[in-house]
Amino acid sequence: MWDHLDSRTSHDDGADDDLALERKVAYDVEDCLDLLGGGGGEPSSSRRLVKWLFLRDAHKLRTLQQRYSMSAKEVQELKQRVVVLRERRRERCSAAVDDDYSQAQQHSAMLVDPGGDVVGLDGPIEEVGNMVMDAGEKAELQIVSIVGMAGSGKTTLAKEVYRRLKEQNYFTCCAFASVLPDLSKTFMDMLLGLKFTSVHHVDDDTHGGELIEMIRETLSKERYLIVVDDLWGRGQWKEIRCCFPENSLGSRVIITARNLALAKECSGSIYNIPLLSEINSRKLILNRAFGTRNGRPPKGWEDFLAQIVGRCGGLPLALVTLVSMLTEQSSMDEWERLIGSIWLSTSHPYAEMMKQKLNLSYSDLPSRQHKKCLLYLSIFPENYKVDIRRLVRLWIAERFIPEGFVPIIISEETAIRMYLTDLIARDMVQPLHQKHYEEFPRYCRVHPVIHDFIVWKSVEQKFIIMMNVQNQEYSPNSYGAVRRLSLRSNINRDEAVAQNDSTDLSRVRSITVFGQGIATPHLTRLKMVRVLDLEDCDSPVCLDGLSKLIYLRYLNLRDTAVSELPMTIGELRCLETLDARSTKVKVLPPSIVHLNHTLKTLQVGSEGTTNLVETGTMMPDDIQHCQRIEKLGIIDLRKHHASFVKSLGGLNCLRVLEITWSFQQSTERAYREALVSSIENWSQLKSLAIHCELGCSMEFLHSLRNPPQGLMKFKVTLGRFAIIPQWINGLQFLSFMQITVCKLGSDDLSILRKLAKLKCLIIALEFIPRAAIVIENDGFNELTRFCVDCPVPCLNFSTGPMPMLTYLELKFCSGPASQDSVPSGISKLQSLTELVLCYNEKWCANSSSVKMTVEAVNKEVAKHHNPINLIINGTTVNVNGVREKEEATEIYNEAKCEGEAKYDVKVVGERTRRITSEIEEIEDDTESSP
């Protein structure tokens, strides 16, 4: 609602106060219009009005009385508030960001160890040094970028690499220059470093073009080494790049930047600086606090040491800053109080420096939408594993994407993911477990220091109110009307906030609940709420009054004890997302079809299961009237007539569908024809998952003539096909496929290998092959995951097959024992890094065929040029088939006693669960694609 507000200013108490007041005015106008309009669903009129208020003359407010029947007193009050804020905005200093920049640079210099502390940088120094020199083989100019978040040690690393290379006398001239807002000063620093003979005769009126020519002339016949520190923008680089002549003398340029996308535009060689490990973090703390790196802290300080490491997350500048603050405290009680608080919220000079450093990154975000998306992440607790699908739906519900921004050719969800991509590229958000083959991660988190910063920023701007953040309570009563509220796990205090009638929740727009034992608010008090997120709330959830929340867009009841939805849920005429997965809801109220103009996402049923006893949820028979639905599942079709299945074909916007299918339905012609007809009508469908009962024949799907051409995921669990359907051959965007077949011949393999986008293939073979299944060296060019479930896994990989395959899983049982029945050619899978074998140890461990298979796989792994993680029934083994668990545990315990764990012990089943999660991530990636 505050898209128009100027949030370019850096940290300044007055600016933050003004921004909060401006936002409050915007919200009050929107509230007023919504209340007068009765909840029209879209806030476009109020958006335009607020923009008009701030960008035009405030005296025009008087027209509101005629247009919206507002009282003269209300109009006059809004007018006065807008006039005051407009005057205060005119008085803001436009150079605030520049001031923050110079102050952050000065404070950073204060915290640099005069002795040149390079804890944890020995490896990075060597790696970057090698990248810069490139073995001395390339004469043309090479540019290397060091990328990392604010305070990660980029400048320290660059300086140390620069110092060591300079000492080698390989380069004839060298310079180190920091990028300043005034690039002329940067060019002057560069000339001084190059010992330009006439630099003292250059006056302040010399413009940048002249300085660039001086630098180029100086470097034209030299083998130079230049470091450009702290690059921010493309415009800066466009000018700076002009300084460096291409003289083919082996010159090098090193850049440090916070933005990965910018670094990629500047150079082809990128070094992502790692955060400090726990061991190196401890060394840095001990060195700063006690003057020793390898010793132990004084008695009683060990717990504090662990807390500091956790709060700083390996960020060097944060470690130095927090330790510097702690050393000024006189007692352990003061240490405990500071560590347990949001330490960035203090007014200590070092905390201010850290905030200024981070605020530079915040101010550099390309739009106000990016800033809102980042601040919104403060609703999640520290180190919370954020489901990106959930986050994106929240951002959409909060209207963080501007009106008219989304191109017609992509979905709204895809468009708003672009914001998250930018935040990740700038190291403001960290992707979790993202593999090289994934277009987008499934989970993310915020670094602990960034989290502290955005919590402080959100509270300062009154953007979100957090309760019990690291035991520090921000009382909403001290901030006026609450707009967004995040409730945490302190039971007593949260209950007071949520259910105390003295707390004003009448204007709250968003409520999110985390933790256990938290009492949810009385819904009757939430007149203006847009987002209600109760996921994982284990307290009783009372939905009395839900139908009165006429502005509600997003309702998340996932993993709660809710057993039924109100019959009047259809009165929520703004509702766009309803997530009731993993609840006890088995039937949706008929009135939900009244949401035909707004509902886009409807998710119910139990996730990730093929047990159909309690999988699906029964839908109203006329759900097809909800024409805007894009995501729908899990529908239990066993409880519906064939006419209902056919009517689902009318959902023209459907992109993701998950259904159940029974043995009986697969035998009845009416059901089969209805499903085929609907699938052919879903032209926008990207993902189709069908959970079948055991023994279901899915042969009828061979009759599909016009399958959705954009289908990216096709998953059928337990249901069987005789062979691979021919129409699969035409799905050129298919990236995930799970299927069971009773025969796999050369024609079937030909269909599969021609799927150019296929990344994950899970195939079950319900037969014992009479001959080896040969995987040729053509096709499967993008396949990274291959899972085969077959009684006898007699796969034969020829030379160079599946060039991108990193993960292979073989599930098998007892069968004919011969050399022809074991897998071969695994050593030829050039990218393979993980191999999993699964069989029933209770019934098959002594089978001769199983033993032969395991032995053959061991030999193939031993021959492979890559180190392969071989996992048998959930436990890592070495290439000789000897279980390593006990040995690894012993080594781990020994290393732990020395304070450094070098080995990670995996318990039985952990790897299997992780692998299953990775496969699910590939599935999810297909569902979120445009």
Disulfide bonds with the S-S distance in Angstrom:
none
